[in-house]
Amino acid sequence: MSIAVTNCCFSAVSSTVKFRCSASSSRLLATTNSSAACVASKASIHNRKRSKRGSASSPADRINSKDGVSQTKSAGRAKDGRSSPFQADSNSGNAKPFGSQRRDNKSLQFDLKEQPVGAGNLQVAVFLDAVVKVYCTHTAPDYSLPWQKQRQFTSTGSAFMIGNGRLLTNAHCVEYQTQVKVKRRGDDTKYVAKVLARGVDCDIALLAVESEQFWEGAEPLQLGDLPHLQEAVTVVGYPLGGDTISVTKGVVSRIEVTPYAHGSSDLLGIQIDAAINPGNSGGPAFNDRGECIGVAFQAYRSEEAENIGYVIPTTVVSHFLSDYERNQKYTGFPSLGVLLQKLENPALRECLKVPSSAGVLVRKVEPTSYANKVLKEGDVIVSFDNVQIGCEGTVPFRSNERIAFRYLISQKYAGDVAELGIIRNGQSMKVQVVLNPRVHLVPYHVDGGQPSYLITAGLVFTPLSEPLIEYVFLPFLQLKLLTKARYTLAKFKGEQIVILSQVLKFNGTRIRNIHHLAHLIDCNYLVVLEKEAALSSSSQVLQDYGIPCERSSDLLEPYVECNAGDGQSVVDGDFGDSPVSNLEIGVDGILWA
């Protein structure tokens, strides 16, 4: 059995850091070099982490485990800056995908040979000058002591100019950032950059630099179309191995829906054979006309494969920027909210009364999704917006190409309506579904970068998250917990699993989320503790351990009762497992949409 590793391509100063993420049957890891400041600060906790992971402390470390959630490990992603939203065309009023259009219509050819900048390759130099180096200082939370943060570490990556004072880079390049600076090619001055938005699911970030001096003589990059197979591609960035800009060339090998290491999501990706190394993350990839066709973000490492890198295509970049422009924040790629099974088995199709070799079976519907109102288990989805879905869950893409139908969903925005053609009990019908981002019962990432917590009588309560699982639990428990986390559905909006190891009920009342637990304690609910003694001891614990507050800042807000939503009732004590909670991750034929 081969083991593959996908590397997240942002570099840092010293030790190797891994970012965890898995999708389908492969495990995506990102590796980077982090500064010596990442060395653990607390011997008792961090020594155990080092013996467990063998790498320095970093946000990626905690999101990682040694053993894969699946049988293959893949790695890849780059760590650096962000991008900017659509730019308005002052002449026509039309929005551009990003950046500004060149005033000339010349086709630009890349000459990869190192040559002095002369009249023949001046335009090449202009494009290279749009690529900047990103220096980021990260301060990740300590999931075992959620009121604290870990020691800072630094990393470097790449970014590029897209106009209007904005830069585009990878989200993982500025994860847990406390300071971001950028430096232009040939300059020795670093400028402070502000993170405007991070798209965790698509691994894209948008940066802004206010300094006018930074933008002097700058020419933003032009967005190109989705490339074709075997088309030449050039990757530019600041990978490890040197301080100056690096240029590598290859061809487009494959275009398909790809697992994104950082976001644990599946979106359209471009596979290339050009070298993508730590530090390339966030850098642009060009076609032979000098147009930017995407953002370098991850690479695949395996003993049986070489030179496999991945680029975020401009279609995903444009979606991110358009989303940000529409909402003045990033809301995320939408989801249908169903678990599906392929219908390749003729006997199964006959049993479901499906006349043709098309469609996918609905195995489970998320209770919190709009689809829960119109879809049922056992339905067969045969079309999406009048595009027929094959029995393998694919749809026509380009000439003689097919692609996972998740691609059609990713072209929509949160709140958009899609029309589904379904077969229910042998009858064909049309239904409409409102698409929204998927709600994860156990989130892949912690919103705001700092976990919620509540301390009472010396007991620390916190919501379960994947970073917590991989940061605290031993490797043999991680696989089991992560498997259940991926396939257990939230029963109502806002639901969390609150743990000591896990808190199911508080004085007979089921805990809906960490905010609900804080509300119950405030309203005189008791566990098996005397309230006055518990509160008194809590104050002493805070003082003894130097904890500034007995709860995180988000729990200081008034509690708002969660509704089951979509006609679903919440029954205390109903902790039934999802029918698919015991399935292996990446079981062939099972897919999320």
N, C-alpha and C positions, 0 to 999 in steps of 0.2 A: 504494500500500500504506500503510495507516495504521499509525502507531506509537503504542502505548499504554504508559503508565507507571503502575505501582501504587505508591502512597506508603505507607510505614510510618509510622503517625501518632504519633510521639513527637517532641517538640521539644527543642532544645538551644539553646545560647546564641549561636552565630554561624554557622558555615558549613554547607553542605549535605553530608549523608552518605547514601550509598546502600547498602541491603542487597540482596544478590543472592539470587535463588532462582528456579528455573523449574520449571514443570510443564506437561505437555501441550504445547500449541503457543504458550503465552504466557510471557513472561518477567516475573516479579514483582520489582519493586524497591521498596525502602523509602527514603524520604528524610526527613531530619531536620536540624535545625539544631544544630550541635555547637559547643562552646566553642572559644575561640581557642587553648586549650591543645592542641587537636588538630593544630596546625600542626606539620609534620614536624620531627623533632629532628635527623636526620642528613641533611646536605645531599646527599651522593652518592646515597643510596638514596631518600630521600623526595622529592628534586627530580624523580627519574625517575617516582615514583608520581604526583606532582602533574601532571606533563606528560601522564601517561597517563590519569588519571581526572579531573583538574580539580577535585578536592575535597579537603578536609582529611583528615588521618589519623584513622581511627576503625575500630572493628571492622567496621563495615559497609563501609567503604571497601575493606577487603581482601577482603571477600566479594563484591565487585562487579567488573564489567568494563564498559567502555563499550559494547562491542558485545554484543547479545543472543545468548543461546544459541538463541533462536528468533526468528521474524520479527516478533513483537510484543513490546512491553515493557509490563508492567503493574506498578503499584507499589502498596504500601499496607501499612501496619501501624503500630501505635502503640507507643510505648515507655514502659512504666511498670511498675507494681507487679505483685502476684500475688494468688492466691486462696487459699481455705482448703478443707480437706476436708469431707466430710459431717459434719453436726452431729448428735449423738445426741439424741433426744427423751427428756427425763428422765421424762416421764409415761408414754409408751407403750413406750419402748425401741426405737422404730423410728428408722432413720436418715433424715435429711432431706437433700435434694440439696445444699444449702449454706445457711448463714445461719440465721436464726431466723424463725419465723412471727410475724406481727403478732398482737397480742392482740385486735384488732378485725377484723371481716370487711368493713369498708367498702370499696367500690370507689372508688379514687382517680383523679381526673381532673387532668391536667396543664394548668395555665394558663401558657402560654409568655410572657405579657406580664410585663415587669418591674414588680413591685408590691411595696409594703412587706409584710413578713410580718404578716399579721393572722389572725383566726380562720378566715377562709375558705380560706386557703392555707397553714395551718400545717403540714399533713401533707406538702405539696409540699416545704416547707423542710426537713422531717425527712429526706426522701429525698435532697435535694441535700446535706445535711450528711454523708451517708454516703459521698460522693465526695471523695477526697483527691488532693492533688497530690504527685507523686513526683519527688524530686531524686536522680539517680543519678550517681555518679562511676565512669567506666569506665577500665580499664587493659587494653588488648588486647595479645595476644602479637605479637611481630615474627617473621613466618614465615620471613623470609630469614635472621634471626639468632635461632633458636628459644630460646636461653637468655636472651634479653632480652625486655623488654616495651616497647611504645610509650609515648609521653607520654600522660598522663591527659587525658580530656575529660569534660565534664559534659552531661547532658541532663535534660529534664523530661518527665513524662508524667502519666497518671491512674491511679487505682486506686479500689476501693470496698470497704467493710466487708462481711464475710460472717459475722461472729460468731466467738466463741471466740478472740478476739485475733488474727484473721487478716484479711488483705486479698487481693484478687484483682487481677492486672494481666496485662500481656503479657510473654512471655518475652524478647522483643527489647528491652524497656524496661530490663531488668537484665542484659543480656548483658555478660560480662567485668566484672561489677560488683566494685568494691572498697569502696564505701560506698553505702548506700541510706538516704535520709531521706524522711519523709512529713510533710505539713502539712495540717491540717484547714481547711475553709472558715471564714473569719472569725478564724482564729488566726494569731499571728505566731511560733509556736514550731514548730521542726522536730524530729521524733522519729526515732530510729534504728530502722530496720526490718531484719529478718533474712530472707534468702531461704531458704525451706524446700525448695522444689522448683521445677524449671523443666521444662516440657514443650515441648521445642524443636519437635516435630512438630505440636503443636496450638497453639503460641504462647501458652501460658498459664503464669503463674508464681504461686506462693503465697508470701505474705509474712507475717511475724509481728511484732507490735509489743508489747513487754513493758511499756511504761509504762502504768500504770493511769490516769494523768492524760489520756493520749491518748484513752482510751475513755470518759471521763466523758460521760454523756448520749447516747452513741452508740446508734443503732438500726440493726442490720444489714438489708440488703436481702433481699427475698423473691424466690425463684426462680419464674418463670412458665413457661408451656408454650411450645412452638414456635408462633410466630405464623402467621397465614394471610396469603395475598396481599392487598395493599391495606390491611392493618391499619396503623393509625397507630403510629409509633415515635418516641421522643424520645431523643436522644443527649446525654449530659452528660459534661463533662470540662474539661480545662484546655489547650486548644489555643493555638498561637502567636497573637500579636496582642493579648495582654493577660495580666494576672496573675490576674484573678478567674475564677470558674466560668463556663462557657459552656453554653448550652442551644440545641439545634437540633432541628427536627422534620421528619419525612418519612413515607413509607409503605414497607411491605415490597414490593419489586419482584419478587424471585425467591428461591427456596430450592432449592439444589442442591449437589452435591458440588463444592467450589471449591478451586483451588490456593491453598495457604497460602504467602505470600511468605517468611516466616522459616524454616519447616520444610521447604520443598520437598516437601510432602505434600498429598494431596487428601482433605479431610474436608468434612463438611456445613457450609455457610455460608449466611448470610442477606444478600442484597443489598438495600440501601436507597437512597433518594434524598436522605437527609439529609446535610448537609455533615459530612465527617470529615476533619480536618486534622491536621498534625503536632502532637502533644501530646494529642490525643484518645485515643491508644492506651491501652488498659487501662481506659477509662471504661465505665460501664454504658449499656445501651440499655433503655428502658422501653416497655411498652405503655401504652395509655390507662387501664389500671387500676392503674398504679403498680408493676407487677411487672417485675423485671429479666428481659429475654428474651435477654440475651447481652452480649458484650464487644466494643467497637469495636476493630478491629485493622488495617485496611488500606483503601485507597481506590484507585480506578482513574482514571488520568489519560490523557486522549486529546484530540486536536483534534476528534474526531468524537463525543465523548461527554462529558457533564457530570453532576455530582452522582451518582456511583456509589461508594457506600461499602459496606464489608463488616463484618459482625458475627459473632463466634463464638457459635453458638447454645448454649442451656443444656444440650442433650443432650451436646455435646462437653465443656462445663464439668463436668457431672456425672460423665462418664466419667473425666476427669482427677482429680477429687477422690476418687472411689471407688477408683481405682487407687492413689492416694497412701495412702488409709486402709487398704486391704487389705495393702499391702506396706511401709508406712512409708517409701516412696520412690516415685518415678514410674518406671514400666517402659516406657511407650509404647503406642501403638495397634498392634494386631497386623496381620500381613500373611499372605496365603495363600502367597506365595512363587512366583508364576507370572507369566509374560508372556503376555498373551492377545491374540487377534485377533477382531474382530467377524465375524459370519457372515451378512452381508447379501446375499452373492452366492449365488443359487439353485444355480448350477453347483457351487460349493464345497460347499454343504450336501449336494448329491446325491453328490458324490465321497466325502464323509465318512460317507454313509449316515445322515444326520440327517433323520428323517421330517417334522419340523415346523420352522417358522421361529423356533426358539428355540436358545439356547445360544451359547457363545463357545469359540473354538478355543485350546487350550493350545499356544503357540509355544515356550516355554522354561520349564523348572522350575529354580529355584535349587538348586544342589547342597547348600547348607547348611540348607535348609528341610525340615520334616517331609513336605511334599508330595512331595518327591523319592522317598519310599518307596512312594507309592500312585498318583501321577499320572505319565503319560508324555506326551511330545510327540506331538501328534496326537489326544489325548483331547478330547472336547467336553463342557464343563461346562454342564449344562442346568438345574440347580437348586442352591440353597444353603439348607440347613435347610428343605427342602420348599417354598421359594419359587422359582417358575420364573423363569429368566433369559432375557430377550429376546435376539434376534440382534444388537442394538446394545449388549449388555452392561448393560441396565437392568432394574429390577424395579419392581413397583407400589409407590407411596409413599403418597399420600393420594388422595382422590377425584379421578379424572381426571388424576393426576400420575404420572410415572415418574421414577426417579432411578438413577444409576449404582450397580451392585450392590456397589461398594466400600463403600457405606453400610452394608450388612448386616455386612460384615467389621468395620467400625469400631465396631459395637455390641458386639463381643466383647472379651474381655480376654486378655492374654498367658497362654497355657496352656490356654485354652478349646478344646473340640473342636467342629468343624463337620461336618455330614454333607453330602456332595456327591453329586448325581446326575450321572452321566457316561455318555457313549456312547463305547465303545472298539471299533473294528472293526465297527461296526453293532450291537453288543450293549449293552443298558442295564444299569447296575449302580450300586450305592451304595458309597461309600468314606467313611471318616472321616479327618479331617485335624486335627492339633494346630496351632493358630495361634500364631505368635510374631512379635515385631517384625522387620522386614526388616533383614538385615545388608548394609551397603553396603561394597563393596570400596574405594571412594574416598568417605569420609564427607563429608556436607555440613557438619558441625560437628565441632569437636575436643572430645572428652570432657575435662572438667576445665578447659577453657579455655586450656591450655598444651600445645603440641605436644611429642611425644617427639623426642629427638635423641640422636645418638651421634657423638663426635668421635674420630677416630683418624688419626694422622699428618697432622693439619691438614685432613682430609676430614670434612665434616659430612654425616651421613646422617640422614634424617628420613622418616616415612611420607608418602605422597602424600595430600593432602586437597584438597577444592574451595577452601577459603580460600587454601591455598598456591598452587594453580593461578592463581587470580585476583589474588593478591598479587605473585607473582614473574614469571609468564610474560607475554609480550607479547600484546596482544589477538588477533592473527591465529592464535596457537597455542592460546589459551584455548578457543575454540569446538571445535576438534578434540579436545583433551584432555577437555573436559567431556562431549562426546558419547560418547566411549569410556567415560568414567567412569560415565555413567548406565546404560549397557547392557552392561557387562562384569560378570559374576557372580563372586563369591568361590567358590573351589573347596573350601574347608574353613573351619571356624570359626576366627576370629582372623587370617585372612589379610590382609596389607597389601602395598601396593606401596612398597618402600623405595627411595629415590632419592638419588643424587647428581644426576644427571638421572633415571636409574633404575638400580638395582642388581639385575640378574637373578640372578647367581650370585656366590658368594664362594668362591674356590678350588675351583670345580667343584660346590659345593653350592648348590642353589636357596635363596634367602632367602625365608622364609615371612612374617616380619614383623620389625619393628625390634628386638624382644626377642630373636628368633632370631639376628639379626646380632651383637648384643652377646654372646650365648652363644658363637658360633663364634670370635669374636676372643679371648674369655677362655680358650677351650679350645685355644689354639695353632694355630688355622687362620690361614693367611697368604694375602694377595692377592699382589701382586707386590712387596710391601714386606718388608724384613727386620724381624722383630717387635721386636727390641730397639731398633733405630733408630726404628721407628715410635712405640713407646711413649715413648721419650726425647723425640722431637720433639713428641709430643702434649703433654707436660708444659710444654715451652717455649712452645707455641702458647697454652695456657691462661693462662700467665703474661703473655705479651706482649699478649693481647687482653682480659685481665681477666675470663676466663670462670671461674665458680666451680667447675664440675664438668664432667668430660668426657662425662657422660651425664645425661639427665633422671632425676628421682627414681624414676619408675616402672620404669626399667631396672635399678635396684639390687636389685630382688626376684629370687629364683631363677627361672630359665627353666623353664617347663613345656611339654613337647612337645605340639604341636598334633596333634589327630587329624583325619583327613579327615572322619569322621562320616558317618552314614547310608549306610555301605557303600561310600563313595567312596574310592578310592586316590589318592594324590598322587604323580605321576611327575615326577622331575626333568627339566627341559627341556621339559615340556609347557606351552607358553605359547599354545595355540591361542586365537584370538579367538572371542568369542561370535558365533553366527550373526547376531545382530542388532546387533553392535557398530558396523556401518557405516550403520545406519538413522538418518534424521534424527530429532531429538527432536520428538515430537508428530506423527509420521506418523499420518494418519487411520486408525483401525481398530486401532491398537496401544495397549494399555493395561496398566498394572501392577495387580496385585491382591494 
